[in-house]
Amino acid sequence: MGRALAVLALGGLVLVAWANRGQGPRGYEVQMGMKGYTGLAESDDCRKLVNPQGYDSLIGTLRGKEPAGPTDDDVIYTGRVRRVTRIDYCNTKPGQSADQLVWCVARLTGSATMWAELTVYGDPGRGAYLHADSGSAQNVSVTGDCETSDMQEIRNSYPEGTTGGSPDGQPIAESSPPKFVQGGIPKLRDSSYFPAREPETAWGLRVIRSVP
């Protein structure tokens, strides 16, 4: 966020005052999300059953008070966001015998309004961190061939942070370029994109534009 210099000349003395100090929060329209599936994600058998193009996403406006100059302090942006989820769970269920397990898939479709908090770290290269608290869900459904009780649990717990792609507690990786910290100032910037960097991170961030 830029600073302007107000220069006043008084009898040969020049007084320089920094303007825009302590101004209100800056807002950004953002998109955050992950693509793939969840559950027993390391299994080759799972990859044969699920939709690899599934996704979980958060879209909305986040606001935070940005530093006027270089700092190593973190910057926190918060706001209400809309969550849209279309993602497969790969799991197991009892087979024909008591000691047998077979693969199954539960497909979660839902939308919700949630409260999100995005922390941009002041340390260069560290990236950012996403939290998303529970909110109000709309149009939630779970279908598939997993145990009925397991699919009901998935449905009932949405949009808690641990369901779907788990937006509560996700690191956002630094890119090169862009970077979160530029000129010693940590902040979001217009038209910047931070893709997921698997296997370290599953979620990415796109900053669409700044808003009033």
Phi and psi in degrees as GROMACS dihedral restraints (atoms count N, CA, C in turn):
[ dihedral_restraints ]
;  ai    aj    ak    al  type     phi  dphi    fc
    3     4     5     6     1   -71.4    20    10
    4     5     6     7     1   156.8    20    10
    6     7     8     9     1  -121.4    20    10
    7     8     9    10     1   142.4    20    10
    9    10    11    12     1  -110.4    20    10
   10    11    12    13     1   147.5    20    10
   12    13    14    15     1   -98.4    20    10
   13    14    15    16     1   125.3    20    10
   15    16    17    18     1  -100.5    20    10
   16    17    18    19     1   116.7    20    10
   18    19    20    21     1  -109.4    20    10
   19    20    21    22     1   123.9    20    10
   21    22    23    24     1  -122.5    20    10
   22    23    24    25     1   125.5    20    10
   24    25    26    27     1   -98.8    20    10
   25    26    27    28     1   121.3    20    10
   27    28    29    30     1  -128.9    20    10
   28    29    30    31     1   100.8    20    10
   30    31    32    33     1    54.1    20    10
   31    32    33    34     1    44.0    20    10
   33    34    35    36     1    89.5    20    10
   34    35    36    37     1   -12.8    20    10
   36    37    38    39     1   -93.2    20    10
   37    38    39    40     1   135.8    20    10
   39    40    41    42     1  -109.2    20    10
   40    41    42    43     1   117.9    20    10
   42    43    44    45     1  -103.7    20    10
   43    44    45    46     1   126.0    20    10
   45    46    47    48     1  -110.5    20    10
   46    47    48    49     1   120.6    20    10
   48    49    50    51     1  -116.7    20    10
   49    50    51    52     1   134.2    20    10
   51    52    53    54     1   -81.7    20    10
   52    53    54    55     1   126.6    20    10
   54    55    56    57     1   -96.7    20    10
   55    56    57    58     1   165.4    20    10
   57    58    59    60     1    69.9    20    10
   58    59    60    61     1    15.7    20    10
   60    61    62    63     1   -79.6    20    10
   61    62    63    64     1   136.2    20    10
   63    64    65    66     1    72.7    20    10
   64    65    66    67     1    22.5    20    10
   66    67    68    69     1   -75.4    20    10
   67    68    69    70     1   170.2    20    10
   69    70    71    72     1   -68.7    20    10
   70    71    72    73     1   174.2    20    10
   72    73    74    75     1   -62.0    20    10
   73    74    75    76     1   150.4    20    10
   75    76    77    78     1  -100.9    20    10
   76    77    78    79     1   138.2    20    10
   78    79    80    81     1  -109.5    20    10
   79    80    81    82     1   149.9    20    10
   81    82    83    84     1  -139.1    20    10
   82    83    84    85     1   136.8    20    10
   84    85    86    87     1   -83.1    20    10
   85    86    87    88     1   124.3    20    10
   87    88    89    90     1  -131.2    20    10
   88    89    90    91     1   157.2    20    10
   90    91    92    93     1  -127.8    20    10
   91    92    93    94     1   130.8    20    10
   93    94    95    96     1  -130.4    20    10
   94    95    96    97     1   143.4    20    10
   96    97    98    99     1  -175.4    20    10
   97    98    99   100     1   172.3    20    10
   99   100   101   102     1  -136.6    20    10
  100   101   102   103     1   156.7    20    10
  102   103   104   105     1  -126.4    20    10
  103   104   105   106     1   139.6    20    10
  105   106   107   108     1   137.2    20    10
  106   107   108   109     1  -134.8    20    10
  108   109   110   111     1  -147.3    20    10
  109   110   111   112     1   176.6    20    10
  111   112   113   114     1  -135.3    20    10
  112   113   114   115     1  -178.4    20    10
  114   115   116   117     1    97.2    20    10
  115   116   117   118     1  -132.8    20    10
  117   118   119   120     1   -83.9    20    10
  118   119   120   121     1    70.5    20    10
  120   121   122   123     1   -72.4    20    10
  121   122   123   124     1   -12.1    20    10
  123   124   125   126     1   -91.8    20    10
  124   125   126   127     1     3.8    20    10
  126   127   128   129     1   -92.7    20    10
  127   128   129   130     1   132.0    20    10
  129   130   131   132     1   -64.8    20    10
  130   131   132   133     1   -32.4    20    10
  132   133   134   135     1   -64.0    20    10
  133   134   135   136     1   -36.5    20    10
  135   136   137   138     1   -63.4    20    10
  136   137   138   139     1   -42.9    20    10
  138   139   140   141     1   -63.0    20    10
  139   140   141   142     1   -23.1    20    10
  141   142   143   144     1   -78.4    20    10
  142   143   144   145     1   -17.6    20    10
  144   145   146   147     1  -105.2    20    10
  145   146   147   148     1   -29.9    20    10
  147   148   149   150     1   -92.3    20    10
  148   149   150   151     1   167.2    20    10
  150   151   152   153     1   -87.2    20    10
  151   152   153   154     1   111.9    20    10
  153   154   155   156     1   -72.3    20    10
  154   155   156   157     1    -8.5    20    10
  156   157   158   159     1   -98.5    20    10
  157   158   159   160     1    12.0    20    10
  159   160   161   162     1   -62.4    20    10
  160   161   162   163     1   163.9    20    10
  162   163   164   165     1  -155.4    20    10
  163   164   165   166     1   160.6    20    10
  165   166   167   168     1  -135.6    20    10
  166   167   168   169     1   135.6    20    10
  168   169   170   171     1  -146.5    20    10
  169   170   171   172     1   154.1    20    10
  171   172   173   174     1  -128.4    20    10
  172   173   174   175     1   131.7    20    10
  174   175   176   177     1  -135.0    20    10
  175   176   177   178     1   133.0    20    10
  177   178   179   180     1   168.2    20    10
  178   179   180   181     1  -163.2    20    10
  180   181   182   183     1  -115.1    20    10
  181   182   183   184     1   128.8    20    10
  183   184   185   186     1  -114.2    20    10
  184   185   186   187     1   143.8    20    10
  186   187   188   189     1  -128.4    20    10
  187   188   189   190     1   143.0    20    10
  189   190   191   192     1  -154.5    20    10
  190   191   192   193     1   155.9    20    10
  192   193   194   195     1   -88.9    20    10
  193   194   195   196     1   112.5    20    10
  195   196   197   198     1   -91.8    20    10
  196   197   198   199     1   152.9    20    10
  198   199   200   201     1   -72.7    20    10
  199   200   201   202     1   150.3    20    10
  201   202   203   204     1   -82.3    20    10
  202   203   204   205     1   -16.5    20    10
  204   205   206   207     1  -154.1    20    10
  205   206   207   208     1  -176.5    20    10
  207   208   209   210     1   -56.3    20    10
  208   209   210   211     1   139.3    20    10
  210   211   212   213     1  -161.9    20    10
  211   212   213   214     1   158.8    20    10
  213   214   215   216     1  -106.4    20    10
  214   215   216   217     1    12.0    20    10
  216   217   218   219     1   -75.9    20    10
  217   218   219   220     1   149.3    20    10
  219   220   221   222     1   -74.3    20    10
  220   221   222   223     1   153.0    20    10
  222   223   224   225     1  -117.3    20    10
  223   224   225   226     1   127.8    20    10
  225   226   227   228     1  -112.3    20    10
  226   227   228   229     1   126.7    20    10
  228   229   230   231     1  -112.5    20    10
  229   230   231   232     1   137.9    20    10
  231   232   233   234     1  -135.2    20    10
  232   233   234   235     1   160.6    20    10
  234   235   236   237     1   168.5    20    10
  235   236   237   238     1   167.6    20    10
  237   238   239   240     1   -85.1    20    10
  238   239   240   241     1   130.5    20    10
  240   241   242   243     1  -129.7    20    10
  241   242   243   244     1   159.3    20    10
  243   244   245   246     1  -100.7    20    10
  244   245   246   247     1   130.5    20    10
  246   247   248   249     1  -105.1    20    10
  247   248   249   250     1   133.3    20    10
  249   250   251   252     1  -128.1    20    10
  250   251   252   253     1   127.8    20    10
  252   253   254   255     1  -130.4    20    10
  253   254   255   256     1   129.5    20    10
  255   256   257   258     1  -141.6    20    10
  256   257   258   259     1    87.8    20    10
  258   259   260   261     1  -142.6    20    10
  259   260   261   262     1   147.7    20    10
  261   262   263   264     1   -97.2    20    10
  262   263   264   265     1   141.7    20    10
  264   265   266   267     1  -103.7    20    10
  265   266   267   268     1   129.3    20    10
  267   268   269   270     1  -100.2    20    10
  268   269   270   271     1   127.9    20    10
  270   271   272   273     1  -146.1    20    10
  271   272   273   274     1  -173.1    20    10
  273   274   275   276     1  -124.9    20    10
  274   275   276   277     1   159.4    20    10
  276   277   278   279     1  -144.7    20    10
  277   278   279   280     1   161.7    20    10
  279   280   281   282     1   -60.1    20    10
  280   281   282   283     1   139.7    20    10
  282   283   284   285     1   -92.6    20    10
  283   284   285   286     1  -155.5    20    10
  285   286   287   288     1   -70.5    20    10
  286   287   288   289     1   -29.7    20    10
  288   289   290   291     1  -106.9    20    10
  289   290   291   292     1   161.7    20    10
  291   292   293   294     1   -64.0    20    10
  292   293   294   295     1   -31.0    20    10
  294   295   296   297     1  -101.2    20    10
  295   296   297   298     1    15.3    20    10
  297   298   299   300     1  -108.8    20    10
  298   299   300   301     1   137.2    20    10
  300   301   302   303     1  -120.4    20    10
  301   302   303   304     1   141.1    20    10
  303   304   305   306     1  -124.9    20    10
  304   305   306   307     1   158.6    20    10
  306   307   308   309     1   -76.4    20    10
  307   308   309   310     1   149.0    20    10
  309   310   311   312     1  -148.0    20    10
  310   311   312   313     1   163.7    20    10
  312   313   314   315     1  -130.7    20    10
  313   314   315   316     1   134.1    20    10
  315   316   317   318     1  -116.3    20    10
  316   317   318   319     1   129.5    20    10
  318   319   320   321     1  -106.8    20    10
  319   320   321   322     1   113.7    20    10
  321   322   323   324     1   -95.4    20    10
  322   323   324   325     1   126.2    20    10
  324   325   326   327     1  -126.3    20    10
  325   326   327   328     1   127.0    20    10
  327   328   329   330     1  -170.1    20    10
  328   329   330   331     1   167.9    20    10
  330   331   332   333     1  -142.5    20    10
  331   332   333   334     1   157.0    20    10
  333   334   335   336     1  -162.1    20    10
  334   335   336   337     1   164.2    20    10
  336   337   338   339     1  -109.0    20    10
  337   338   339   340     1   129.3    20    10
  339   340   341   342     1  -134.1    20    10
  340   341   342   343     1   163.9    20    10
  342   343   344   345     1  -101.6    20    10
  343   344   345   346     1   122.7    20    10
  345   346   347   348     1  -114.4    20    10
  346   347   348   349     1   148.6    20    10
  348   349   350   351     1  -132.7    20    10
  349   350   351   352     1   122.0    20    10
  351   352   353   354     1  -116.2    20    10
  352   353   354   355     1   119.1    20    10
  354   355   356   357     1  -100.5    20    10
  355   356   357   358     1   119.9    20    10
  357   358   359   360     1   -95.0    20    10
  358   359   360   361     1   116.3    20    10
  360   361   362   363     1   -71.0    20    10
  361   362   363   364     1   143.3    20    10
  363   364   365   366     1   -77.0    20    10
  364   365   366   367     1   -16.6    20    10
  366   367   368   369     1   -80.4    20    10
  367   368   369   370     1   122.5    20    10
  369   370   371   372     1   -57.0    20    10
  370   371   372   373     1   135.3    20    10
  372   373   374   375     1    87.3    20    10
  373   374   375   376     1    -9.7    20    10
  375   376   377   378     1   -81.3    20    10
  376   377   378   379     1   -24.0    20    10
  378   379   380   381     1    88.0    20    10
  379   380   381   382     1  -142.2    20    10
  381   382   383   384     1  -141.4    20    10
  382   383   384   385     1   174.4    20    10
  384   385   386   387     1  -143.9    20    10
  385   386   387   388     1   133.2    20    10
  387   388   389   390     1  -108.6    20    10
  388   389   390   391     1   131.3    20    10
  390   391   392   393     1  -120.0    20    10
  391   392   393   394     1   144.5    20    10
  393   394   395   396     1  -140.6    20    10
  394   395   396   397     1   116.5    20    10
  396   397   398   399     1   -84.0    20    10
  397   398   399   400     1   162.0    20    10
  399   400   401   402     1   -62.1    20    10
  400   401   402   403     1   151.3    20    10
  402   403   404   405     1  -145.2    20    10
  403   404   405   406     1  -155.1    20    10
  405   406   407   408     1   -98.9    20    10
  406   407   408   409     1   128.8    20    10
  408   409   410   411     1   -96.9    20    10
  409   410   411   412     1   151.7    20    10
  411   412   413   414     1  -135.3    20    10
  412   413   414   415     1   142.9    20    10
  414   415   416   417     1    52.7    20    10
  415   416   417   418     1    52.6    20    10
  417   418   419   420     1   -94.6    20    10
  418   419   420   421     1   133.1    20    10
  420   421   422   423     1  -145.2    20    10
  421   422   423   424     1   149.1    20    10
  423   424   425   426     1  -132.7    20    10
  424   425   426   427     1   122.7    20    10
  426   427   428   429     1  -126.0    20    10
  427   428   429   430     1   166.1    20    10
  429   430   431   432     1   141.0    20    10
  430   431   432   433     1  -164.0    20    10
  432   433   434   435     1  -118.2    20    10
  433   434   435   436     1    18.2    20    10
  435   436   437   438     1   -80.3    20    10
  436   437   438   439     1   175.3    20    10
  438   439   440   441     1   -58.5    20    10
  439   440   441   442     1   138.7    20    10
  441   442   443   444     1   -56.8    20    10
  442   443   444   445     1   -40.4    20    10
  444   445   446   447     1   -65.8    20    10
  445   446   447   448     1   -36.8    20    10
  447   448   449   450     1   -68.1    20    10
  448   449   450   451     1   -41.8    20    10
  450   451   452   453     1   -69.4    20    10
  451   452   453   454     1   -33.1    20    10
  453   454   455   456     1   -68.3    20    10
  454   455   456   457     1   -37.1    20    10
  456   457   458   459     1   -64.5    20    10
  457   458   459   460     1   -40.7    20    10
  459   460   461   462     1   -61.6    20    10
  460   461   462   463     1   -44.3    20    10
  462   463   464   465     1   -64.9    20    10
  463   464   465   466     1   -44.6    20    10
  465   466   467   468     1   -68.6    20    10
  466   467   468   469     1   -28.6    20    10
  468   469   470   471     1   -86.7    20    10
  469   470   471   472     1   -13.5    20    10
  471   472   473   474     1   -72.3    20    10
  472   473   474   475     1   134.8    20    10
  474   475   476   477     1  -103.6    20    10
  475   476   477   478     1    36.4    20    10
  477   478   479   480     1   -52.7    20    10
  478   479   480   481     1   152.3    20    10
  480   481   482   483     1   -59.9    20    10
  481   482   483   484     1   -21.4    20    10
  483   484   485   486     1   -87.3    20    10
  484   485   486   487     1    -3.6    20    10
  486   487   488   489     1   -92.9    20    10
  487   488   489   490     1   164.8    20    10
  489   490   491   492     1    60.1    20    10
  490   491   492   493     1  -132.9    20    10
  492   493   494   495     1   -83.6    20    10
  493   494   495   496     1     7.9    20    10
  495   496   497   498     1    54.9    20    10
  496   497   498   499     1    70.0    20    10
  498   499   500   501     1   -71.4    20    10
  499   500   501   502     1   -11.6    20    10
  501   502   503   504     1   -86.3    20    10
  502   503   504   505     1   102.6    20    10
  504   505   506   507     1    99.8    20    10
  505   506   507   508     1    50.2    20    10
  507   508   509   510     1  -119.1    20    10
  508   509   510   511     1   126.7    20    10
  510   511   512   513     1   -75.3    20    10
  511   512   513   514     1   145.4    20    10
  513   514   515   516     1  -112.5    20    10
  514   515   516   517     1   121.5    20    10
  516   517   518   519     1   -77.1    20    10
  517   518   519   520     1   148.0    20    10
  519   520   521   522     1   -68.7    20    10
  520   521   522   523     1   147.6    20    10
  522   523   524   525     1  -112.5    20    10
  523   524   525   526     1   172.0    20    10
  525   526   527   528     1  -146.2    20    10
  526   527   528   529     1    99.3    20    10
  528   529   530   531     1   -78.1    20    10
  529   530   531   532     1   174.3    20    10
  531   532   533   534     1   -83.0    20    10
  532   533   534   535     1   178.8    20    10
  534   535   536   537     1  -130.4    20    10
  535   536   537   538     1   149.1    20    10
  537   538   539   540     1   -69.8    20    10
  538   539   540   541     1   -36.9    20    10
  540   541   542   543     1  -105.0    20    10
  541   542   543   544     1   115.6    20    10
  543   544   545   546     1  -130.2    20    10
  544   545   546   547     1   131.4    20    10
  546   547   548   549     1    60.7    20    10
  547   548   549   550     1    27.2    20    10
  549   550   551   552     1    80.3    20    10
  550   551   552   553     1     3.1    20    10
  552   553   554   555     1  -110.1    20    10
  553   554   555   556     1   115.7    20    10
  555   556   557   558     1   -84.5    20    10
  556   557   558   559     1   127.3    20    10
  558   559   560   561     1  -173.3    20    10
  559   560   561   562     1   167.6    20    10
  561   562   563   564     1   -82.3    20    10
  562   563   564   565     1   153.5    20    10
  564   565   566   567     1  -138.5    20    10
  565   566   567   568     1   145.4    20    10
  567   568   569   570     1   -54.2    20    10
  568   569   570   571     1   143.5    20    10
  570   571   572   573     1    57.7    20    10
  571   572   573   574     1    33.9    20    10
  573   574   575   576     1  -106.1    20    10
  574   575   576   577     1   148.1    20    10
  576   577   578   579     1  -133.2    20    10
  577   578   579   580     1   128.4    20    10
  579   580   581   582     1  -122.4    20    10
  580   581   582   583     1    93.8    20    10
  582   583   584   585     1   -71.7    20    10
  583   584   585   586     1   160.0    20    10
  585   586   587   588     1   -61.2    20    10
  586   587   588   589     1   145.7    20    10
  588   589   590   591     1  -125.1    20    10
  589   590   591   592     1    82.1    20    10
  591   592   593   594     1   -71.6    20    10
  592   593   594   595     1   147.0    20    10
  594   595   596   597     1   -88.8    20    10
  595   596   597   598     1     1.6    20    10
  597   598   599   600     1   -68.1    20    10
  598   599   600   601     1   -42.3    20    10
  600   601   602   603     1  -132.9    20    10
  601   602   603   604     1   146.2    20    10
  603   604   605   606     1  -106.2    20    10
  604   605   606   607     1   -22.0    20    10
  606   607   608   609     1  -104.2    20    10
  607   608   609   610     1   145.0    20    10
  609   610   611   612     1  -119.2    20    10
  610   611   612   613     1   169.4    20    10
  612   613   614   615     1  -136.9    20    10
  613   614   615   616     1   132.5    20    10
  615   616   617   618     1  -122.8    20    10
  616   617   618   619     1   125.1    20    10
  618   619   620   621     1   -95.7    20    10
  619   620   621   622     1   112.7    20    10
  621   622   623   624     1   -76.2    20    10
  622   623   624   625     1   -55.5    20    10
  624   625   626   627     1  -167.8    20    10
  625   626   627   628     1   162.5    20    10
  627   628   629   630     1   -83.8    20    10
  628   629   630   631     1   149.5    20    10
  630   631   632   633     1  -130.9    20    10
  631   632   633   634     1   155.1    20    10
